């Protein structure tokens, strides 16, 4: 027999959880203040739709206003809210799938759940009606585009948040226990038993402890949800710990999905809806701006929400290993691409596909294609109007997608779904989750070519057990590629990578029993490179091909004609690679002078100085003046000895330290100069003025729009634009130093006047 839906127990006094440190009181107060700022006004009712990411849905709301007029509104997305006045009456809520049909009703009291049909056997559209709107109603959507349904409905007060246990089978009856401290500081306890249990916790509750058990059995034990096989977690003593969740502040909405028999019940999935408010955005650089925040780590909140709000680059968090000291030197930051590097050119000199997409002007044909894409997204309901912002995860990649799909906008929609499935749903990825896989050495970054493009190396003989675990292999690949986009690229200057695929010893290390899984994993990696990270690869060289040249000919025969110029099977790999790289950028096995790396030596990734050769930076900036010439002169000099004084504010040793900590995620996302509409142009036009443009891009912006963008040709100029507070900090420190000469002091005063005021606190400290 089925148990009651949930046996709600009135909150009673319970033993309070251990008190937290007083040092957390400030962050708790700030968090509560932000929640209050994000809460709806008391005069409004909230209708909320929370969905999985299988498809995009639309919530349609119809109601009578105070004057008796019928009002209608709709909103599409994965997590959306519609606010209604309390005077609204006769409220009706329905749902549809973007690009699909209406959402139909199901019997939520049964397993499955089954569709509801009328007397004629037809499906019944899902419809909710309310004489007057409840304070807060939340609808949970599940299923694919052809089988979307409302899996659950929750009604609560606006001052309450939801913790819910959702059973995905009826194998046993479960209990959820929630202990918390309310706003008055009193400990409270909630216990509910059944298949689906809801606990409404006050929004100002803190120190929430959630645990689970099985009726007639024991506690629910912890599993490793990062592993698709969901193995039991064991502590150092070999014991299985209990599953529990602790929150310092009450989360807005969390659903725990449980399944399994009495002694095997486990939480196999957790859906947590992040709290969003405009106040939080003050701590995160605005998209498209060059904020001066320290970029050592990105917050998980950038990647935990709906795909529409996920940042276009990054997603790797909790980094603990040190970055290379040459990860992002000035030679890369200030690289000035020529037209042959912005567009691919054929052997005959004909201009081909675009390579540089951001912080650079687009052609009329490209803007027309973007306009067509926006109109299609508006017709499908993905955008409210054709001039609305594109989803952030693909906003700066839209033109890349169009070019890859040969300007077919319908195919771009499929690529967007692939991007969500293969990239967004995997983010964020913590370093500790993939570090063992990275240290197998099957994928790693090693140096840059003479165009400052990072080099990605695949050693397939090292794929090993990862060939039999496609998900782990893909997560490692995504981590490596996002690492380069987040730290090693410069929009408008360096946006591409080159690839070496090494097949040495591959056949001897591959068991015939695992050929099928190896091919499947390799195909998945290829899909990730081609569809998710499209438009990034300039060329691929496949080296150490086993057997005779017949294998290379067979592989070459199935490569599409438009990609043959990007893939090469060099007979003399070392000679071929030396044409593109300085010797110090390549391992000895590939004709360079850098030592060959063992599997565990490949991460952290390796980058090296002078990818363009000694004095390469100086040669490319020889016509500049002022700070640029000073920087150029220093480019050919060796790094100063330890303890020696450096000139200026410490930003002249252009090839001898990395600036990745000074560049935030918004800087690496860049700006797509989309002129498909006036609103689209207005979103990037002003930020582009201070985004550190190379001369050609700055000239185009000046000619087209009459603006006066800053031409960035020196590290001092770049720092003044991207992180002025760091400049002020270093300048202030050097200005007060007794070892400064008069000329050095004059340079410091000049830099300070160009960056920010004296009382501005420094966020990033950069020392020479």
PEQUI-V424928 format. One record per residue. N is the residue number from 1. RES is the residue in one small letter. PHI is phi in radians with two decimals (NA if undefined). D_LAST is the distance of its C-alpha to the last C-alpha in Angstrom with 1 decimal. Layout:
{{N,RES,PHI,D_LAST} {N,RES,PHI,D_LAST}}
//
This chain:
{{1,x,NA,73.0} {2,x,-1.32,69.9} {3,x,-1.38,68.5} {4,x,-1.00,67.9} {5,x,-0.92,64.9} {6,x,-2.95,63.2} {7,x,-1.73,64.7} {8,x,-1.38,62.7} {9,x,-1.84,62.8} {10,x,-1.05,62.4} {11,x,-1.01,59.3} {12,x,-2.21,60.2} {13,x,-1.20,58.6} {14,x,-2.45,56.8} {15,x,-1.11,54.7} {16,x,-1.22,51.3} {17,x,-1.06,48.2} {18,x,-1.01,46.1} {19,x,-1.09,44.3} {20,x,-1.58,40.6} {21,x,-1.12,37.9} {22,x,-1.10,37.8} {23,x,-1.15,34.1} {24,x,-1.60,35.1} {25,x,-1.13,37.4} {26,x,-1.16,34.8} {27,x,-1.11,33.8} {28,x,-1.16,37.5} {29,x,-1.13,38.4} {30,x,-1.09,35.8} {31,x,-1.09,37.1} {32,x,-1.14,40.7} {33,x,-1.14,39.9} {34,x,-1.17,38.4} {35,x,-1.12,41.5} {36,x,-1.12,43.7} {37,x,-1.15,42.0} {38,x,-1.49,42.5} {39,x,-1.24,46.1} {40,x,-1.23,48.9} {41,x,-1.17,51.0} {42,x,-1.12,54.2} {43,x,-1.45,56.2} {44,x,-2.11,55.0} {45,x,-1.80,55.9} {46,x,-2.03,53.5} {47,x,-2.00,54.4} {48,x,-2.21,51.7} {49,x,-2.08,51.6} {50,x,-2.10,49.4} {51,x,-2.17,49.5} {52,x,-1.35,48.4} {53,x,-1.84,46.5} {54,x,-1.32,49.4} {55,x,-2.82,50.2} {56,x,-1.71,49.7} {57,x,-2.02,52.4} {58,x,-2.19,53.7} {59,x,-1.78,55.2} {60,x,-1.90,58.0} {61,x,-2.19,59.2} {62,x,-2.24,62.4} {63,x,-2.76,63.8} {64,x,-1.70,66.1} {65,x,-1.46,64.6} {66,x,-1.07,66.2} {67,x,-1.58,68.5} {68,x,1.46,69.6} {69,x,-1.55,67.7} {70,x,-1.37,66.4} {71,x,-1.97,62.6} {72,x,-2.36,60.5} {73,x,-2.63,56.9} {74,x,-2.45,54.9} {75,x,-2.61,51.4} {76,x,-1.94,50.0} {77,x,2.63,47.1} {78,x,-1.72,46.5} {79,x,-2.39,46.2} {80,x,-2.28,47.7} {81,x,-2.29,49.3} {82,x,-2.18,52.0} {83,x,-1.75,52.9} {84,x,-2.02,56.5} {85,x,-1.20,58.2} {86,x,-1.12,60.4} {87,x,-1.36,63.4} {88,x,-1.12,63.2} {89,x,-2.47,66.3} {90,x,0.89,67.6} {91,x,-1.45,64.1} {92,x,-2.26,64.0} {93,x,-2.16,61.1} {94,x,-2.31,61.1} {95,x,-2.44,58.5} {96,x,-2.56,58.0} {97,x,-1.76,55.7} {98,x,-1.08,53.7} {99,x,1.39,55.5} {100,x,-2.24,58.2} {101,x,-2.00,61.1} {102,x,-1.16,61.8} {103,x,-1.46,60.9} {104,x,-1.73,64.1} {105,x,-1.35,65.3} {106,x,-2.26,65.3} {107,x,-1.58,67.1} {108,x,-1.25,64.2} {109,x,-1.45,66.7} {110,x,-2.00,67.2} {111,x,-1.24,65.1} {112,x,2.25,63.8} {113,x,-1.46,64.2} {114,x,-1.37,67.2} {115,x,-1.23,67.6} {116,x,-1.62,70.0} {117,x,-2.16,72.8} {118,x,-1.49,75.6} {119,x,-1.11,79.3} {120,x,-1.50,79.0} {121,x,1.47,76.3} {122,x,-1.58,73.5} {123,x,-1.18,70.0} {124,x,-1.80,69.5} {125,x,-1.05,66.5} {126,x,-1.27,64.3} {127,x,-2.55,64.9} {128,x,-2.07,64.2} {129,x,-2.18,66.1} {130,x,-2.42,65.8} {131,x,-1.00,68.2} {132,x,-2.43,65.3} {133,x,-1.24,61.6} {134,x,-1.21,60.4} {135,x,-1.04,57.3} {136,x,-2.61,55.1} {137,x,-2.13,56.2} {138,x,-2.11,54.0} {139,x,-1.90,55.1} {140,x,-1.84,53.6} {141,x,-1.80,53.9} {142,x,-2.42,54.1} {143,x,1.77,55.2} {144,x,-1.40,54.8} {145,x,-1.09,55.6} {146,x,-1.59,59.3} {147,x,-2.45,59.6} {148,x,-1.31,57.6} {149,x,-2.65,59.1} {150,x,-1.48,58.5} {151,x,-1.37,57.9} {152,x,-2.88,57.9} {153,x,-2.34,58.3} {154,x,-2.28,57.1} {155,x,-2.02,58.2} {156,x,-2.72,56.7} {157,x,-1.34,55.9} {158,x,-1.13,52.7} {159,x,-1.56,51.6} {160,x,-2.08,51.8} {161,x,-1.99,49.6} {162,x,-2.04,50.9} {163,x,-2.08,50.7} {164,x,-2.34,53.1} {165,x,-1.75,54.3} {166,x,-2.02,55.7} {167,x,-1.46,58.0} {168,x,-1.73,58.0} {169,x,-2.69,61.2} {170,x,-2.02,64.2} {171,x,-1.22,64.2} {172,x,-2.84,64.1} {173,x,-1.67,63.6} {174,x,-2.03,60.3} {175,x,-2.24,59.2} {176,x,-1.99,55.9} {177,x,-2.07,55.0} {178,x,-2.19,52.6} {179,x,-1.95,51.8} {180,x,-2.72,49.7} {181,x,-1.93,49.4} {182,x,-1.37,50.6} {183,x,-1.12,49.4} {184,x,-1.51,51.7} {185,x,1.51,50.1} {186,x,-1.64,53.2} {187,x,-1.26,53.0} {188,x,-2.30,54.8} {189,x,-2.41,56.0} {190,x,-2.12,57.0} {191,x,-2.34,58.9} {192,x,-2.32,60.2} {193,x,-2.24,62.2} {194,x,2.68,63.1} {195,x,-1.65,61.7} {196,x,-2.23,59.5} {197,x,-2.16,58.3} {198,x,-2.03,56.6} {199,x,-2.18,55.1} {200,x,-1.64,54.3} {201,x,-1.85,51.7} {202,x,-0.98,50.9} {203,x,-1.08,47.6} {204,x,-1.63,46.6} {205,x,-1.20,47.3} {206,x,-2.46,44.7} {207,x,0.89,44.4} {208,x,-1.49,46.4} {209,x,-2.12,47.5} {210,x,-2.03,49.3} {211,x,-2.46,51.4} {212,x,-2.46,54.3} {213,x,-2.66,57.5} {214,x,-1.94,60.6} {215,x,-1.13,64.0} {216,x,1.44,66.1} {217,x,-2.26,63.1} {218,x,-2.02,59.9} {219,x,-1.23,56.4} {220,x,-1.36,54.3} {221,x,-1.68,51.9} {222,x,-1.46,48.3} {223,x,-2.11,47.6} {224,x,-1.56,44.4} {225,x,-1.33,44.2} {226,x,-1.32,41.3} {227,x,-1.68,43.8} {228,x,-1.02,46.5} {229,x,-1.42,49.1} {230,x,0.90,48.4} {231,x,-1.27,48.8} {232,x,-1.17,49.4} {233,x,-1.53,46.4} {234,x,-2.16,47.0} {235,x,-1.49,45.4} {236,x,-1.11,44.8} {237,x,-1.64,48.5} {238,x,1.42,49.7} {239,x,-1.62,50.9} {240,x,-1.62,50.5} {241,x,-1.29,48.8} {242,x,-1.32,50.2} {243,x,-1.39,48.7} {244,x,-2.67,47.3} {245,x,-2.28,44.8} {246,x,-2.17,43.2} {247,x,-2.29,41.6} {248,x,-1.17,40.3} {249,x,-2.08,41.4} {250,x,-1.23,44.2} {251,x,-1.22,43.3} {252,x,-1.18,45.0} {253,x,-2.80,47.0} {254,x,-2.34,47.0} {255,x,-2.06,49.6} {256,x,-1.87,50.1} {257,x,-1.65,52.2} {258,x,-2.18,54.3} {259,x,-2.75,56.8} {260,x,1.92,58.6} {261,x,-1.29,61.7} {262,x,-0.90,62.1} {263,x,-1.67,60.3} {264,x,-2.22,57.8} {265,x,-1.10,56.8} {266,x,-2.68,53.0} {267,x,-1.47,50.6} {268,x,-1.74,49.6} {269,x,-2.72,47.7} {270,x,-2.27,46.0} {271,x,-1.88,45.6} {272,x,-2.06,43.4} {273,x,-1.52,43.1} {274,x,-1.24,39.7} {275,x,-1.41,39.8} {276,x,-2.19,38.6} {277,x,-2.70,38.3} {278,x,-1.15,36.6} {279,x,-1.15,34.9} {280,x,-1.13,32.9} {281,x,-1.17,31.5} {282,x,-1.16,29.6} {283,x,-1.58,27.2} {284,x,-2.12,26.8} {285,x,-0.99,25.3} {286,x,-1.11,28.4} {287,x,-1.07,29.4} {288,x,1.56,28.4} {289,x,-1.94,25.9} {290,x,-1.85,22.1} {291,x,-1.22,21.6} {292,x,-1.73,18.3} {293,x,-1.58,18.9} {294,x,-1.14,16.8} {295,x,-1.91,18.1} {296,x,-1.16,17.9} {297,x,-2.51,21.7} {298,x,-1.84,24.6} {299,x,-1.28,27.6} {300,x,-1.10,30.9} {301,x,-1.10,32.6} {302,x,-1.26,31.3} {303,x,-2.29,33.4} {304,x,-1.52,36.2} {305,x,-1.56,38.4} {306,x,-1.12,40.7} {307,x,-0.98,39.6} {308,x,-1.02,39.7} {309,x,-1.83,36.7} {310,x,-1.31,34.6} {311,x,-1.05,31.3} {312,x,-1.31,31.6} {313,x,-2.37,28.6} {314,x,1.64,27.2} {315,x,1.72,29.5} {316,x,-1.77,27.7} {317,x,-2.25,27.0} {318,x,0.97,26.3} {319,x,-1.33,23.7} {320,x,-2.06,23.0} {321,x,-1.32,21.9} {322,x,-1.24,18.2} {323,x,-1.35,17.2} {324,x,-1.11,16.2} {325,x,-1.26,12.6} {326,x,-2.01,14.0} {327,x,-1.07,16.1} {328,x,-2.42,15.0} {329,x,-1.37,12.9} {330,x,-1.09,13.1} {331,x,-1.04,16.1} {332,x,-1.45,18.0} {333,x,-1.00,17.0} {334,x,-1.88,18.2} {335,x,-1.07,21.2} {336,x,-1.99,24.3} {337,x,-1.24,27.5} {338,x,-1.56,30.7} {339,x,-1.11,34.1} {340,x,-1.30,34.8} {341,x,-1.74,31.8} {342,x,-1.40,32.7} {343,x,-2.14,36.3} {344,x,-1.25,37.7} {345,x,-2.14,40.1} {346,x,-1.30,43.1} {347,x,-1.06,44.1} {348,x,-1.37,46.4} {349,x,1.65,43.5} {350,x,-1.29,44.8} {351,x,-1.23,42.2} {352,x,-2.00,42.1} {353,x,-1.24,40.3} {354,x,-1.36,37.1} {355,x,-1.96,33.8} {356,x,-1.86,31.4} {357,x,-1.96,32.8} {358,x,-1.92,30.2} {359,x,0.89,28.8} {360,x,-2.68,31.4} {361,x,-1.18,35.0} {362,x,-1.83,37.9} {363,x,-1.41,41.3} {364,x,-1.09,44.5} {365,x,-1.12,45.8} {366,x,-1.19,42.7} {367,x,-1.13,43.0} {368,x,-1.13,46.7} {369,x,-1.14,46.0} {370,x,-1.11,43.7} {371,x,-1.09,46.5} {372,x,-1.12,49.0} {373,x,-1.12,46.8} {374,x,-1.08,46.4} {375,x,-1.13,50.1} {376,x,-1.15,50.9} {377,x,-1.10,48.6} {378,x,-1.20,50.4} {379,x,-1.14,53.8} {380,x,-1.43,52.9} {381,x,1.48,51.7} {382,x,-1.27,48.1} {383,x,-1.98,47.1} {384,x,-1.18,49.2} {385,x,-2.61,49.1} {386,x,-1.17,47.8} {387,x,-1.69,45.2} {388,x,-1.23,43.7} {389,x,-1.09,40.2} {390,x,-1.24,40.2} {391,x,-0.94,39.4} {392,x,-1.07,35.6} {393,x,-1.12,35.6} {394,x,-2.22,36.9} {395,x,-1.02,36.2} {396,x,-1.44,33.5} {397,x,-1.81,35.3} {398,x,-1.03,38.7} {399,x,-1.21,38.8} {400,x,-1.05,37.8} {401,x,-1.09,40.7} {402,x,-1.07,43.0} {403,x,-1.14,42.2} {404,x,-1.11,42.6} {405,x,-1.50,45.9} {406,x,0.98,47.0} {407,x,1.18,47.1} {408,x,-1.59,49.6} {409,x,-1.16,48.8} {410,x,-1.13,51.0} {411,x,-1.20,49.1} {412,x,-1.10,45.9} {413,x,-1.05,47.4} {414,x,-1.13,48.0} {415,x,-1.17,44.4} {416,x,-1.08,43.2} {417,x,-1.11,45.3} {418,x,-1.10,43.9} {419,x,-1.10,40.3} {420,x,-1.14,41.3} {421,x,-1.23,43.1} {422,x,-1.65,40.7} {423,x,-2.02,37.3} {424,x,-1.08,37.6} {425,x,-1.19,40.0} {426,x,-1.57,37.7} {427,x,-1.59,34.7} {428,x,-1.39,32.8} {429,x,-2.01,32.2} {430,x,-1.43,30.5} {431,x,-1.01,28.6} {432,x,-1.13,31.0} {433,x,-1.34,33.9} {434,x,-2.18,33.1} {435,x,-1.12,30.8} {436,x,-1.15,33.9} {437,x,-1.25,35.0} {438,x,-1.13,31.6} {439,x,-1.50,31.8} {440,x,-1.33,35.1} {441,x,1.39,33.1} {442,x,-1.42,35.4} {443,x,-2.51,32.6} {444,x,-2.87,28.9} {445,x,-1.66,26.2} {446,x,-2.58,25.2} {447,x,1.27,23.1} {448,x,-2.39,23.7} {449,x,-1.43,26.2} {450,x,-1.27,25.8} {451,x,-1.68,25.9} {452,x,1.21,22.8} {453,x,-1.46,25.4} {454,x,-1.14,24.8} {455,x,-1.87,27.7} {456,x,-1.75,29.8} {457,x,-1.98,31.9} {458,x,-1.91,35.2} {459,x,-1.95,36.9} {460,x,-1.20,40.3} {461,x,-1.14,41.7} {462,x,-1.62,39.2} {463,x,-1.08,40.4} {464,x,0.88,43.0} {465,x,-1.15,44.1} {466,x,-1.16,42.0} {467,x,-1.11,44.6} {468,x,-1.69,47.1} {469,x,-2.30,44.9} {470,x,-1.05,44.0} {471,x,-1.12,42.3} {472,x,-1.13,39.8} {473,x,-1.11,39.1} {474,x,-1.16,38.5} {475,x,-1.08,36.2} {476,x,-1.14,34.0} {477,x,-1.14,34.1} {478,x,-1.07,33.3} {479,x,-1.03,30.3} {480,x,-1.10,28.9} {481,x,-1.22,29.5} {482,x,-1.16,28.2} {483,x,-1.03,25.0} {484,x,-1.16,24.5} {485,x,-1.12,25.6} {486,x,-1.40,23.3} {487,x,-2.15,20.0} {488,x,-1.86,20.5} {489,x,-1.78,22.5} {490,x,-2.33,21.9} {491,x,-0.96,25.1} {492,x,1.46,26.6} {493,x,-2.24,24.5} {494,x,-2.29,24.6} {495,x,-2.19,27.3} {496,x,-2.21,29.1} {497,x,-2.29,29.1} {498,x,-2.09,31.2} {499,x,-2.29,33.3} {500,x,-2.00,34.6} {501,x,-1.88,37.7} {502,x,-1.79,38.6} {503,x,-1.76,42.3} {504,x,-1.05,42.5} {505,x,1.06,44.9} {506,x,-1.13,45.2} {507,x,-1.18,49.0} {508,x,-1.26,49.4} {509,x,-1.62,47.1} {510,x,-1.88,49.0} {511,x,-1.33,52.2} {512,x,-1.01,55.0} {513,x,-1.25,55.5} {514,x,-1.95,52.0} {515,x,-1.09,52.1} {516,x,-1.10,53.0} {517,x,-1.18,50.1} {518,x,-1.11,47.7} {519,x,-1.11,48.8} {520,x,-1.10,48.6} {521,x,-1.17,45.0} {522,x,-1.09,44.0} {523,x,-1.14,45.7} {524,x,-1.15,43.8} {525,x,-1.12,40.5} {526,x,-1.09,41.7} {527,x,-1.09,42.7} {528,x,-1.10,39.2} {529,x,-1.19,37.5} {530,x,-1.48,40.2} {531,x,-1.73,41.0} {532,x,-1.37,38.2} {533,x,-2.01,35.3} {534,x,-1.23,37.3} {535,x,1.26,36.0} {536,x,-1.80,32.9} {537,x,-1.39,34.2} {538,x,-1.54,34.3} {539,x,-2.70,36.1} {540,x,-2.27,37.1} {541,x,-2.00,38.1} {542,x,-1.69,40.6} {543,x,-2.02,40.6} {544,x,0.99,42.8} {545,x,-1.14,45.7} {546,x,-1.22,48.5} {547,x,1.35,51.9} {548,x,-1.51,53.0} {549,x,-1.19,51.9} {550,x,-1.10,54.5} {551,x,-1.14,52.1} {552,x,-1.08,49.5} {553,x,-1.15,52.3} {554,x,-1.15,53.5} {555,x,-1.17,50.1} {556,x,-1.12,49.6} {557,x,-1.22,53.0} {558,x,-1.77,52.0} {559,x,-1.40,48.7} {560,x,-0.97,49.2} {561,x,-1.03,49.5} {562,x,-1.27,46.7} {563,x,-1.92,44.3} {564,x,-1.09,45.5} {565,x,-1.28,43.0} {566,x,-1.73,40.1} {567,x,-2.08,41.5} {568,x,-2.39,42.1} {569,x,-2.03,43.7} {570,x,-1.17,42.5} {571,x,-1.25,44.8} {572,x,-1.89,42.1} {573,x,-1.09,39.1} {574,x,-1.12,36.7} {575,x,-1.15,37.7} {576,x,-1.14,37.5} {577,x,-1.28,34.0} {578,x,-1.13,32.7} {579,x,-1.18,33.7} {580,x,-1.91,31.0} {581,x,-2.18,28.1} {582,x,-1.26,26.1} {583,x,-1.00,27.2} {584,x,-1.27,24.0} {585,x,-1.57,24.3} {586,x,-1.98,27.8} {587,x,-1.20,29.3} {588,x,-1.08,31.8} {589,x,-1.13,34.7} {590,x,-1.93,33.9} {591,x,1.64,33.5} {592,x,-1.75,29.8} {593,x,-1.95,28.0} {594,x,-1.27,26.2} {595,x,-1.12,28.2} {596,x,-1.15,30.7} {597,x,-1.73,29.9} {598,x,-1.35,32.3} {599,x,-0.94,33.1} {600,x,-1.45,31.0} {601,x,-1.66,28.0} {602,x,-1.41,27.7} {603,x,-2.20,25.9} {604,x,-1.07,23.1} {605,x,-1.17,23.1} {606,x,-1.85,21.6} {607,x,-2.26,19.4} {608,x,-2.39,18.2} {609,x,-1.31,16.2} {610,x,0.96,18.2} {611,x,-1.11,21.1} {612,x,-1.72,22.5} {613,x,1.66,22.5} {614,x,-1.07,20.6} {615,x,1.40,20.0} {616,x,-1.07,21.4} {617,x,-1.13,18.8} {618,x,-1.11,19.6} {619,x,-1.10,23.3} {620,x,-1.31,23.4} {621,x,-1.99,21.6} {622,x,-1.17,23.4} {623,x,-1.67,25.5} {624,x,-1.49,22.8} {625,x,-2.31,22.1} {626,x,1.16,19.7} {627,x,-1.08,16.1} {628,x,-1.08,17.3} {629,x,-1.18,18.4} {630,x,-1.13,15.3} {631,x,-1.14,13.4} {632,x,-1.12,16.5} {633,x,-1.09,16.6} {634,x,-1.26,13.2} {635,x,-1.12,14.5} {636,x,-1.62,17.0} {637,x,-1.69,14.9} {638,x,-1.22,14.0} {639,x,-1.11,10.5} {640,x,-1.16,9.7} {641,x,-1.17,11.5} {642,x,-1.06,10.5} {643,x,1.58,10.4} {644,x,-1.32,10.2} {645,x,-1.38,8.9} {646,x,-2.03,7.1} {647,x,-1.50,9.1} {648,x,1.12,9.6} {649,x,-1.78,7.6} {650,x,1.52,4.3} {651,x,-2.05,6.7} {652,x,-1.87,8.4} {653,x,-1.45,7.7} {654,x,-1.20,10.3} {655,x,-1.97,11.8} {656,x,-2.15,9.4} {657,x,-2.81,8.4} {658,x,-1.58,10.7} {659,x,-1.89,11.1} {660,x,-1.13,14.3} {661,x,-1.27,13.6} {662,x,-1.58,13.4} {663,x,-1.88,16.7} {664,x,-1.39,19.9} {665,x,-1.13,23.2} {666,x,-1.14,24.7} {667,x,-1.08,22.2} {668,x,-1.34,23.1} {669,x,-1.20,26.8} {670,x,1.29,26.8} {671,x,-2.29,29.9} {672,x,-1.58,33.2} {673,x,-1.34,34.7} {674,x,-1.42,38.1} {675,x,-1.96,40.7} {676,x,-1.25,43.7} {677,x,-2.69,44.4} {678,x,-1.11,43.5} {679,x,-1.15,42.2} {680,x,-1.10,40.1} {681,x,-1.17,38.5} {682,x,-1.13,37.9} {683,x,-1.23,35.8} {684,x,-1.95,33.0} {685,x,-1.08,33.5} {686,x,-1.21,31.5} {687,x,-1.03,28.5} {688,x,-1.14,28.4} {689,x,-1.07,27.7} {690,x,-1.98,24.2} {691,x,-1.68,23.4} {692,x,1.29,21.3} {693,x,-1.50,24.2} {694,x,-1.26,24.5} {695,x,-0.99,26.8} {696,x,-1.13,30.0} {697,x,-1.16,29.8} {698,x,-1.11,28.9} {699,x,-1.13,32.0} {700,x,-1.13,34.2} {701,x,-1.16,33.3} {702,x,-1.21,34.1} {703,x,-1.24,37.3} {704,x,-1.39,38.6} {705,x,-2.19,37.9} {706,x,1.19,37.2} {707,x,-1.58,33.8} {708,x,-2.10,30.8} {709,x,-1.21,27.9} {710,x,-1.45,24.4} {711,x,-1.41,23.7} {712,x,-1.88,20.2} {713,x,-2.25,19.1} {714,x,-2.41,15.5} {715,x,-1.16,12.3} {716,x,-1.11,12.4} {717,x,-1.09,16.0} {718,x,-1.08,15.5} {719,x,-1.14,13.1} {720,x,-1.10,15.6} {721,x,-1.47,18.4} {722,x,-1.54,17.4} {723,x,-2.49,15.2} {724,x,-1.11,15.7} {725,x,-1.21,15.4} {726,x,-1.16,11.8} {727,x,-1.07,11.2} {728,x,-1.07,13.7} {729,x,-1.12,12.1} {730,x,-1.17,8.7} {731,x,-1.12,11.0} {732,x,-1.10,13.5} {733,x,-1.12,11.6} {734,x,-1.32,10.6} {735,x,-1.15,14.1} {736,x,-1.61,15.7} {737,x,-1.37,14.0} {738,x,-1.27,16.7} {739,x,-1.52,14.7} {740,x,-1.35,14.2} {741,x,-1.52,16.8} {742,x,-1.08,19.1} {743,x,-1.15,17.9} {744,x,-1.17,14.3} {745,x,-1.11,16.0} {746,x,-1.11,18.1} {747,x,-1.17,15.3} {748,x,-1.08,13.9} {749,x,-1.06,17.5} {750,x,-1.12,18.1} {751,x,-1.12,15.3} {752,x,-1.11,16.6} {753,x,-1.18,20.1} {754,x,-1.54,19.4} {755,x,-1.93,18.0} {756,x,-2.75,19.7} {757,x,-1.32,21.5} {758,x,-1.14,20.3} {759,x,-1.51,22.1} {760,x,-1.32,20.5} {761,x,-1.25,19.0} {762,x,-1.47,15.7} {763,x,-1.78,16.4} {764,x,-2.13,13.1} {765,x,-1.79,10.0} {766,x,-2.14,6.7} {767,x,-1.88,3.8} {768,x,-1.19,0.0}}
//
